[in-house]
Amino acid sequence: MISAHDIAFAYGRRTVLDGVDLDAPHGQVLGLVGPNGSGKTTLLRTLYASLKPRSGAVLIDGDQLGDLPAREVARRVAVVVQETPGDLPLLVSDMVLLGRTPHRSGFGRNGAEDERIAADALAQVGALHLADQPFDGLSGGERQRVLIARALAQESTHLLLDEPTNHLDVRYQHEVLDLARRLAVENHQTVVVILHDLNLAASYCDRVALLHRGRVVAAGTPAHVLTPEHLEPVYEVAVRRLELDDGFQLAFRPLSAHRTPERTTR
Ligand SMILES: Nc1ncnc2c1ncn2[C@@H]1O[C@H](COP(=O)(O)OP(=O)(O)OP(=O)(O)O)[C@@H](O)[C@H]1O
């Protein structure tokens, strides 16, 4: 479980998070949504100690994140963020094996068990066939799946994902979020995921926090948060919600398209 209390963060003099509270229990997927620049990535980074909040506290299973050694944080929390190809010419299999690092002692090498776990992780994201290819040569979607496999190989109890559906085709968007759900429901993990697609958030998240200008302006179930009343002022678009038998679907239009177009007749 991750809980954040009264988090504030500033880049220099610019405050981008202010009074943020968050609860991400085990066994659930929490979605972070909000417009560009609302503070989602900054907030996520405070949850795995990549950024230190100016004030407030982040607790992982009741322990202050700031008090945990980096290795212990890595054992508890796996992270998938957008990553550009690096200078290290790694094979896909080696990239996934990096996920085993927090479990190795000292300069220990990967054992057969680590290799089995890494191969399993690749299979789970449908990328086992890429194992012997150079990571830098992959497409954006393939790379994304391999990074998710690396996080799975880490076997942590918390999984943080920053726009994991970026670059993925529709099939893999659903597969990756379905996998995130199964990790929460079946493995009782805590999953926190940043999503731009609000319909995907509605389908796969147990709870959603809507950020606007560094504050959580609504939090709760997708049905409660993802309403035209909450979304229209935050995104400045017209929102329609279509209720379906098994949920709802959101449709968006620019606010200007709401007005009846003026016709000029000559
Ligand atoms: N390293 C940085 N230095 C200065 N300002 C930054 C830095 N990173 C982010 N910001 C600013 O902080 C604000 C929040 O950024 P953040 O990336 O957390 O938003 P976001 O909601 O994840 O955005 P997006 O949906 O576009 O990814 C933005 O205004 C951004 O310009």
Ligand as a Chemical Component Dictionary entry (heavy atoms), coordinates in Angstrom:
data_LIG
# 
_chem_comp.id                   LIG 
_chem_comp.type                 NON-POLYMER 
_chem_comp.pdbx_formal_charge   0 
_chem_comp.three_letter_code    LIG 
# 
loop_
_chem_comp_atom.comp_id 
_chem_comp_atom.atom_id 
_chem_comp_atom.alt_atom_id 
_chem_comp_atom.type_symbol 
_chem_comp_atom.charge 
_chem_comp_atom.model_Cartn_x 
_chem_comp_atom.model_Cartn_y 
_chem_comp_atom.model_Cartn_z 
_chem_comp_atom.pdbx_ordinal 
LIG N1  N1  N 0 12.528 19.028 -14.478 1  
LIG C1  C1  C 0 11.650 20.025 -14.466 2  
LIG N2  N2  N 0 12.041 21.308 -14.246 3  
LIG C2  C2  C 0 11.152 22.327 -14.218 4  
LIG N3  N3  N 0 9.817  22.178 -14.398 5  
LIG C3  C3  C 0 9.388  20.926 -14.622 6  
LIG C4  C4  C 0 10.253 19.805 -14.668 7  
LIG N4  N4  N 0 9.525  18.693 -14.907 8  
LIG C5  C5  C 0 8.242  19.111 -15.003 9  
LIG N5  N5  N 0 8.152  20.437 -14.830 10 
LIG C6  C6  C 0 6.923  21.243 -14.845 11 
LIG O1  O1  O 0 6.084  20.772 -13.810 12 
LIG C7  C7  C 0 4.731  20.752 -14.234 13 
LIG C8  C8  C 0 4.169  19.356 -14.016 14 
LIG O2  O2  O 0 4.859  18.471 -14.892 15 
LIG P1  P1  P 0 4.513  16.916 -14.932 16 
LIG O3  O3  O 0 5.444  16.293 -15.921 17 
LIG O4  O4  O 0 4.512  16.385 -13.558 18 
LIG O5  O5  O 0 3.021  16.969 -15.489 19 
LIG P2  P2  P 0 2.160  15.789 -16.154 20 
LIG O6  O6  O 0 0.796  15.939 -15.607 21 
LIG O7  O7  O 0 2.841  14.474 -15.964 22 
LIG O8  O8  O 0 2.199  16.235 -17.679 23 
LIG P3  P3  P 0 2.022  15.387 -19.048 24 
LIG O9  O9  O 0 0.618  14.880 -19.072 25 
LIG O10 O10 O 0 2.254  16.432 -20.094 26 
LIG O11 O11 O 0 3.066  14.307 -19.056 27 
LIG C9  C9  C 0 4.730  21.175 -15.690 28 
LIG O12 O12 O 0 4.325  22.508 -15.770 29 
LIG C10 C10 C 0 6.163  21.021 -16.127 30 
LIG O13 O13 O 0 6.512  21.993 -17.085 31 
# 
loop_
_chem_comp_bond.comp_id 
_chem_comp_bond.atom_id_1 
_chem_comp_bond.atom_id_2 
_chem_comp_bond.value_order 
_chem_comp_bond.pdbx_ordinal 
LIG N1  C1  SING 1  
LIG C1  N2  SING 2  
LIG C1  C4  DOUB 3  
LIG N2  C2  DOUB 4  
LIG C2  N3  SING 5  
LIG N3  C3  DOUB 6  
LIG C3  C4  SING 7  
LIG C3  N5  SING 8  
LIG C4  N4  SING 9  
LIG N4  C5  DOUB 10 
LIG C5  N5  SING 11 
LIG N5  C6  SING 12 
LIG C6  O1  SING 13 
LIG C6  C10 SING 14 
LIG O1  C7  SING 15 
LIG C7  C8  SING 16 
LIG C7  C9  SING 17 
LIG C8  O2  SING 18 
LIG O2  P1  SING 19 
LIG P1  O3  DOUB 20 
LIG P1  O4  SING 21 
LIG P1  O5  SING 22 
LIG O5  P2  SING 23 
LIG P2  O6  DOUB 24 
LIG P2  O7  SING 25 
LIG P2  O8  SING 26 
LIG O8  P3  SING 27 
LIG P3  O9  DOUB 28 
LIG P3  O10 SING 29 
LIG P3  O11 SING 30 
LIG C9  O12 SING 31 
LIG C9  C10 SING 32 
LIG C10 O13 SING 33 
# 
